[in-house]
């Protein structure tokens, strides 16, 4: 009887993790098709077709930008909340391109696999990349977006067109390791979204900038420290007092990132 209870105690959460993984990882907020996302004359709405869906994308398009920041956002919300710092990129003179994942905002469909998620990110990049030939390219991932950003940057490196900078803000070394911290009793093979940021980042040629708050309550600072220790081309900036969702509000983060962009 006790053995049966132990098996059930492990099996039920494990089954839930397998079946409802998307609900544990992704928290999209849909928007109606007619919702207006672009409210400034230099911000443009794009729609990128992918296999079985269409992705909503916002692009800050400046007259003569030094380059582009391709921004992959976190696991909750949509572009109406994430695309809120255009003034920063205007000051830096960089275009900003930011897609919503499937099911987020005005993007159709739903995320069904890690391979699909990474392919969608690459499709959006391939759509906008020709506009930035000869200009600086910055691949930026925030939280959930850090593994897709690292994967895209590694793909560009493998193709002989490495990004000038890869920025990973509040990254996890891998969702597999993050899940092991939260569900230590669940076998890792059940995870359908391992999202191995560190493994992808190992293929990046060029500098990697890591930013992490020392009070991050969702993804501990040790994840960025693991990445820094494993990647000789990575530099970690710890933002004292920053939690997971407010790091962008700290002047030291904004000033350091601005200086980094201007130094490229």
Buried (B, 14 or more C-beta within 10 A) or exposed (E): EEEEEEEEEEEEBBEBBEEEBBEBBBBBBBBEEEBEBBEEEEBBBBEBEBEEBBBBBBBBBBEEBBBBBBBBBBBBBBBBEBBEBBEBBBEBBBBBBBBBBBBBBBBBBBBEEBEBBBEBBBBBBEBBBEEBEEBBBBBBBBBBBBBBBBBBBBBBBEEEEBBBBBBBBBBBBBBBBBBBEEBEEBEEEBBBBBBBBBBBBBBBBBBBBBBBBEBBEBBBBBBBBBBBEEBEEBEBBBBEEBBBBBBBEBEBBBEBBBEBBEEB
